[in-house]
């Protein structure tokens, strides 16, 4: 591709192709004219298609947060145990089993929440972190 030929086909200064399309003004003038044009929006009709999210049971939120807290504490405990080099892989099994149970509980609660709910995203992140640790153990990352 010859860049010089492309550059020669663009006029320097004079008339621009955008000027013919928008009535002869340059881009800045057209932009300013559109920015100053007020558009009336009928708020009730604009929001007619938007529905409020269904209310979430507060008990469900509390139990989800408690389970997240327990899962994070379990992850921290597991991390401390992994830091002890004298622990054998077989001694890690109870921690990994507890993490697997937390994953199941977190996913069950997540299914009860609406898809876009921020709490569902938190449950997803915590369960993913727990799951990844169990997968690392099960595939043998911590065995010598």
C-alpha positions, 0 to 999 in steps of 0.5 A, a space after each residue: 500500500 502506498 501511503 503517499 498516494 492516500 495522503 495526496 487524495 486528502 485536500 489540505 485545508 480547502 473543502 472537506 467531504 464532511 462539509 458537503 454532507 452537513 451543509 458546509 459547516 465544519 465539524 465543530 460547528 455541527 457538533 455545537 449546534 447538535 449539543 445545543 439542541 434540546 430533546 424533550 423526553 417523556 419520562 413516563 413513556 421512556 421508563 415504560 419498558 423498564 421494570 423494577 427488579 423483584 424484591 429479594 428476601 432479606 433472610 436470603 441476603 443475610 444467609 448469602 453474606 454469612 456463607 461468603 464470610 465462612 467461605 472466605 474464612 475457610 480460604 484464609 485457614 487453608 492458606 495458613 495451613 498451606 504455609 506450613 511446610 511440615 503438613 502433608 497433603 493428606 492433612 489438607 483433605 479436610 480443608 479441601 472438603 470443607 471448601 467443596 461444600 462451601 462451593 456447593 452452598 454458594 452456588 445454590 444461593 446464587 441460583 436463588 438471586 437475580 442474575 444481575 444482582 451484585 450479591 450474586 456476583 460476589 457469590 460467584 467470585 467467592 465460589 470461584 476462588 474456593 473452587 480453584 483451590 480445590 481443583 489445584 489440590 485435586 490435580 496434585 499441585 501440593 503433593 511432592 
